[in-house]
């Protein structure tokens, strides 16, 4: 599985990258939503694991861009570090495979 990890926290980025790599997955990392967009323009991913609270563009804004531009092959999106309940409007921004946030799975 090809996974893009997006998190401004270097420790979490490295931890997730190590764990997924050990399980045989191909990992790309981005420390900002803007750098994630660049990577998503350049290739396809099976999944994107992202932090929702980041400086600059946040996770909801990144989800919107992924959906509107159909980036990365419309991967499944997993959101981490959710501090508030996922709002129903988040469903409109998810890719065709869905979004997983805080123990809930949303699909179109």
N, CA and C of each residue as an Amber inpcrd file, in Angstrom:
protein
   324
   0.8490000  -1.1690000   0.0000000   0.0000000   0.0000000   0.0000000
   0.8970000   1.2350000   0.0000000   0.5800000   2.2220000  -0.8270000
   1.3390000   3.4690000  -0.8690000   0.5900000   4.5110000  -0.0380000
   1.2610000   5.0200000   1.0030000   0.6390000   5.9070000   1.9780000
   1.3780000   7.2320000   2.0410000   0.6280000   8.3270000   2.0770000
   1.1960000   9.6540000   2.3080000   0.8610000  10.0560000   3.7410000
   1.8930000  10.3270000   4.5490000   1.7210000  10.7840000   5.9300000
   1.9010000  12.2920000   5.9600000   0.9170000  13.0050000   6.5060000
   0.9820000  14.4650000   6.5700000   0.8180000  14.8870000   8.0240000
   1.8970000  15.4170000   8.6020000   1.8440000  15.8430000  10.0030000
   2.9650000  16.8340000  10.2450000   2.6650000  17.9110000  10.9580000
   3.6910000  18.9040000  11.2790000   4.5700000  18.4600000  12.4470000
   4.1910000  17.4070000  13.1450000   4.9590000  16.8810000  14.2720000
   5.9440000  15.8240000  13.7630000   7.2330000  16.1520000  13.7870000
   8.2690000  15.2580000  13.2520000   8.2790000  13.9040000  13.9610000
   8.0670000  13.8940000  15.2800000   8.0660000  12.6380000  16.0210000
   6.9700000  11.7030000  15.5060000   5.7380000  12.2220000  15.3810000
   4.6270000  11.3900000  14.9160000   4.8280000  10.9480000  13.4710000
   5.3200000  11.8590000  12.6240000   5.5880000  11.5240000  11.2300000
   6.5690000  10.3590000  11.1400000   7.6690000  10.4610000  11.8910000
   8.6900000   9.4060000  11.8710000   8.1710000   8.0980000  12.4660000
   7.3890000   8.1940000  13.5520000   6.8520000   6.9920000  14.1880000
   5.9230000   6.2430000  13.2340000   4.9730000   6.9790000  12.6290000
   4.0520000   6.3430000  11.6870000   4.8040000   5.7770000  10.4830000
   5.7570000   6.5310000   9.9640000   6.5270000   6.0640000   8.8040000
   7.2550000   4.7700000   9.1300000   7.8540000   4.7030000  10.2940000
   8.5690000   3.4950000  10.7140000   7.6150000   2.3150000  10.8480000
   6.5140000   2.5160000  11.5470000   5.5530000   1.4200000  11.7700000
   4.9690000   0.8960000  10.4620000   4.5510000   1.7850000   9.5750000
   3.9770000   1.3430000   8.3070000   5.0270000   0.7120000   7.4000000
   6.2470000   1.2510000   7.3980000   7.3340000   0.6640000   6.6000000
   7.6560000  -0.7430000   7.0690000   7.6610000  -0.9440000   8.3770000
   7.9300000  -2.2750000   8.9320000   6.8890000  -3.2920000   8.4850000
   5.6910000  -2.8310000   8.1730000   4.6170000  -3.7210000   7.7100000
   4.6170000  -3.8750000   6.1880000   5.6330000  -3.2800000   5.5220000
   5.7770000  -3.4640000   4.0840000   5.1320000  -2.4080000   3.1980000
   4.6420000  -1.3300000   3.8030000   4.0010000  -0.2760000   3.0110000
   5.0420000   0.7140000   2.4860000   4.7480000   1.3370000   1.3560000
   5.5810000   2.3940000   0.7960000   5.0870000   3.7060000   1.3740000
   6.0060000   4.4870000   1.9520000   5.6310000   5.6990000   2.6780000
   6.2760000   6.9310000   2.0810000   5.4650000   7.9800000   1.8830000
   5.9530000   9.3240000   1.5930000   5.5070000  10.1850000   2.7620000
   6.2920000  11.2100000   3.0870000   5.9210000  12.0990000   4.1850000
   5.8850000  13.5470000   3.7150000   5.0300000  14.3220000   4.3710000
   4.9300000  15.7630000   4.1420000   4.6910000  16.4130000   5.4900000
   5.3750000  17.5330000   5.7420000   5.1900000  18.1860000   7.0350000
   4.1740000  19.3200000   7.0030000   3.6890000  19.6480000   5.8160000
   2.6300000  20.6560000   5.6980000   1.5890000  20.1940000   4.6750000
   0.4110000  20.7810000   4.7540000  -0.6300000  20.4630000   3.7790000
  -0.1960000  20.8990000   2.3820000   0.5040000  22.0170000   2.3240000
   0.9720000  22.5160000   1.0280000   1.9510000  21.5480000   0.3680000
   2.8680000  20.9740000   1.1460000   3.7980000  19.9960000   0.5640000
   3.0690000  18.6960000   0.2220000   2.0300000  18.3700000   0.9710000
   1.2180000  17.1920000   0.6470000   0.5290000  17.3830000  -0.7040000
  -0.0020000  18.5790000  -0.9460000  -0.6480000  18.8570000  -2.2320000
   0.3190000  18.6570000  -3.3860000   1.5420000  19.1030000  -3.2090000
   2.5570000  18.9210000  -4.2450000   2.7810000  17.4390000  -4.5380000
   2.9130000  16.6360000  -3.4880000   3.1060000  15.1950000  -3.6560000
   1.8830000  14.5410000  -4.2950000   0.6980000  14.9870000  -3.9150000
  -0.5380000  14.4320000  -4.4730000  -0.7150000  14.8030000  -5.9490000
  -0.1760000  15.9590000  -6.3570000  -0.2030000  16.3310000  -7.7740000
   0.7210000  15.4270000  -8.5870000   1.7950000  14.9490000  -7.9460000
   2.8120000  14.1600000  -8.6430000   2.5450000  12.6630000  -8.6820000
   1.6650000  12.1470000  -7.8370000   1.4730000  10.7020000  -7.8070000
   0.1750000  10.2700000  -7.1680000  -0.0660000   8.9660000  -7.2290000
  -1.2740000   8.3820000  -6.6430000  -0.9290000   7.6580000  -5.3470000
  -1.8770000   7.6580000  -4.4270000  -1.7120000   7.0150000  -3.1300000
  -2.9400000   6.1680000  -2.8300000  -2.7230000   5.0860000  -2.0940000
  -3.8380000   4.2610000  -1.6340000  -4.5090000   4.8920000  -0.4310000
  -3.7150000   5.6260000   0.3720000  -4.2430000   6.2430000   1.5870000
  -3.4290000   7.4800000   1.9400000  -4.1040000   8.4090000   2.6130000
  -3.4490000   9.5830000   3.1770000  -3.7910000   9.5860000   4.6620000
  -2.7670000   9.6020000   5.5030000  -2.9430000   9.7110000   6.9510000
  -2.5070000  11.1180000   7.3100000  -3.4450000  11.9240000   7.8180000
  -3.1120000  13.3200000   8.0590000  -3.5590000  13.8160000   9.4170000
  -2.8070000  14.7820000   9.8950000  -3.1740000  15.5370000  11.0720000
  -4.2290000  16.5470000  10.6310000  -5.1810000  16.8480000  11.4570000
  -6.2020000  17.8220000  11.0980000  -5.8350000  19.2310000  11.5350000
  -5.0090000  19.3430000  12.5720000  -4.6520000  20.6590000  13.0890000
  -3.1870000  20.9100000  12.7600000  -2.9790000  21.7420000  11.7160000
  -1.6300000  22.0650000  11.2560000  -1.5560000  23.5650000  11.0140000
  -0.3450000  24.1400000  11.1230000  -0.2120000  25.5590000  10.7900000
  -0.4430000  25.7620000   9.2920000  -0.9140000  26.9280000   8.9170000
  -1.2070000  27.1800000   7.5080000  -2.5140000  26.4950000   7.1420000
  -2.4960000  25.7520000   6.0490000  -3.6890000  25.0250000   5.6100000
  -3.9710000  23.8820000   6.5810000  -5.2090000  23.7830000   7.0770000
  -5.5380000  22.7020000   8.0170000  -6.0330000  21.4660000   7.2730000
  -6.3570000  20.4350000   8.0200000  -6.7760000  19.1700000   7.4340000
  -8.0600000  19.2410000   6.6220000  -9.0420000  20.0030000   7.0880000
 -10.3080000  20.1340000   6.3490000 -10.0620000  20.8180000   5.0100000
  -9.2230000  21.8540000   5.0130000  -8.8980000  22.5420000   3.7580000
  -8.1540000  21.6100000   2.8010000  -7.2580000  20.7880000   3.3550000
  -6.5430000  19.8210000   2.5190000  -7.5050000  18.7830000   1.9480000
  -8.4260000  18.2810000   2.7680000  -9.4310000  17.3380000   2.2740000
 -10.2340000  17.9330000   1.1210000 -10.5980000  19.1970000   1.2700000
 -11.3710000  19.8720000   0.2300000 -10.5770000  19.9120000  -1.0740000
  -9.2960000  20.2470000  -0.9980000  -8.4500000  20.3020000  -2.1960000
  -8.3000000  18.9250000  -2.8350000  -8.0750000  17.9060000  -2.0190000
  -7.9300000  16.5410000  -2.5390000  -9.1820000  16.1520000  -3.3080000
 -10.3360000  16.4510000  -2.7320000 -11.6050000  16.0870000  -3.3700000
 -11.8730000  16.9170000  -4.6260000 -11.7440000  18.2340000  -4.5120000
 -12.0610000  19.1150000  -5.6420000 -11.1620000  18.8530000  -6.8460000
  -9.8700000  18.5910000  -6.5930000  -8.9270000  18.3890000  -7.6870000
  -8.7430000  16.9100000  -8.0440000  -9.4290000  16.0310000  -7.2940000
  -9.3030000  14.5810000  -7.5120000  -7.8280000  14.1690000  -7.5130000
  -7.1420000  14.5650000  -6.4570000  -5.6980000  14.3440000  -6.3460000
  -5.3500000  12.9710000  -5.8010000  -4.1960000  12.5010000  -6.1800000
  -3.6430000  11.2710000  -5.6240000  -4.4480000  10.0370000  -5.9320000
  -5.2940000  10.0710000  -6.9570000  -6.1100000   8.9050000  -7.2750000
  -7.2930000   8.7440000  -6.3390000  -7.7030000   9.8290000  -5.6740000
  -8.7950000   9.8200000  -4.6930000  -8.6030000   8.7290000  -3.6430000
  -7.5470000   8.8400000  -2.8520000  -7.2530000   7.8260000  -1.8320000
  -8.2220000   7.8450000  -0.6630000  -8.2090000   6.7710000   0.1260000
  -8.9020000   6.7870000   1.4120000  -8.1420000   7.7670000   2.2920000
  -8.8490000   8.4930000   3.1210000  -8.2140000   9.4930000   3.9770000
  -8.4690000   9.1440000   5.4320000  -7.3910000   9.1150000   6.2280000
  -7.4830000   8.8440000   7.6580000  -7.0010000  10.0830000   8.3850000
  -7.7830000  10.5620000   9.3360000  -7.4460000  11.7810000  10.0600000
  -7.0360000  11.4460000  11.4810000  -5.9430000  12.0450000  11.9220000
  -5.4750000  11.7890000  13.2830000  -5.4950000  13.0770000  14.0940000
  -5.3890000  12.9170000  15.4110000  -5.3260000  14.0400000  16.3390000
  -6.5790000  14.9130000  16.2890000  -7.7260000  14.2870000  16.1020000
  -8.9780000  15.0320000  16.0630000  -9.3000000  15.5340000  17.4770000
  -9.4980000  16.8260000  17.6270000  -9.8170000  17.4040000  18.9350000
 -11.3150000  17.6440000  19.1070000 -12.0190000  17.7200000  17.9970000
 -13.4640000  17.9320000  18.0400000 -14.1290000  16.8670000  17.1990000
 -15.4240000  16.6820000  17.3640000 -16.1410000  15.6850000  16.5610000
 -16.0990000  16.0730000  15.0940000 -15.9360000  15.0760000  14.2500000
 -15.9650000  15.3170000  12.8040000 -17.3480000  15.8370000  12.4310000
 -17.3760000  16.8700000  11.6600000 -18.6510000  17.4680000  11.2650000
 -19.1870000  16.7950000  10.0120000 -20.4970000  16.7160000   9.8610000
 -21.0700000  16.0990000   8.6690000 -20.5700000  16.7060000   7.3710000
 -20.2270000  18.0210000   7.3750000 -19.7600000  18.6370000   6.1370000
 -18.4430000  18.0350000   5.6760000 -17.6970000  17.3990000   6.5770000
 -16.4540000  16.7400000   6.2020000 -16.7050000  15.6690000   5.1530000
 -17.8810000  15.0490000   5.2070000 -18.2130000  13.9970000   4.2490000
 -18.1520000  14.5060000   2.8220000 -18.4970000  15.7600000   2.5910000
 -18.5050000  16.3240000   1.2440000 -17.0970000  16.4610000   0.6930000
 -16.1050000  16.4790000   1.5630000 -14.7370000  16.6980000   1.1280000
 -13.9420000  15.4120000   0.9630000 -14.5180000  14.2680000   1.2850000
 -13.7540000  13.0310000   1.2490000 -13.6780000  12.4730000  -0.1670000
 -12.6850000  11.6300000  -0.3950000 -12.5430000  10.9750000  -1.6820000
 -13.5870000   9.8950000  -1.8490000 -13.5790000   9.2520000  -2.9770000
 -14.6150000   8.2690000  -3.2810000 -14.5980000   7.0660000  -2.3440000
 -13.4490000   6.7730000  -1.7240000 -13.3640000   5.6240000  -0.8250000
 -13.7740000   5.9640000   0.5890000 -13.8280000   7.2330000   0.9410000
 -14.3090000   7.6130000   2.2520000 -13.2630000   8.2570000   3.1370000
 -13.7210000   8.6390000   4.2970000 -12.8710000   9.2890000   5.2840000
 -13.1120000   8.6150000   6.6290000 -12.0580000   8.4170000   7.3900000
 -12.1760000   7.7980000   8.7040000 -11.6770000   8.8010000   9.7280000
 -12.5300000   9.2030000  10.6370000 -12.1680000  10.1630000  11.6830000
 -12.7440000   9.7120000  13.0060000 -11.9400000   9.7070000  14.0320000
 -12.3950000   9.5370000  15.4090000 -13.3760000   8.3800000  15.5820000
 -13.0130000   7.2240000  15.0220000 -13.8360000   6.0490000  15.2260000
 -15.0800000   5.9670000  14.3570000 -15.2140000   6.8750000  13.3970000
 -16.3710000   6.8620000  12.4950000 -15.8760000   6.7550000  11.0620000
 -16.6030000   6.0600000  10.2240000 -16.2700000   6.0010000   8.8120000
 -17.3740000   6.6830000   8.0220000 -16.9810000   7.6070000   7.1810000
 -17.9330000   8.3210000   6.3400000 -17.6470000   7.9710000   4.8940000
 -18.6840000   7.7310000   4.1180000 -18.5350000   7.5290000   2.6920000
 -19.5360000   8.4000000   1.9810000 -19.2910000   8.6220000   0.7090000
 -20.1930000   9.4650000  -0.0820000 -21.5150000   8.7760000  -0.2920000
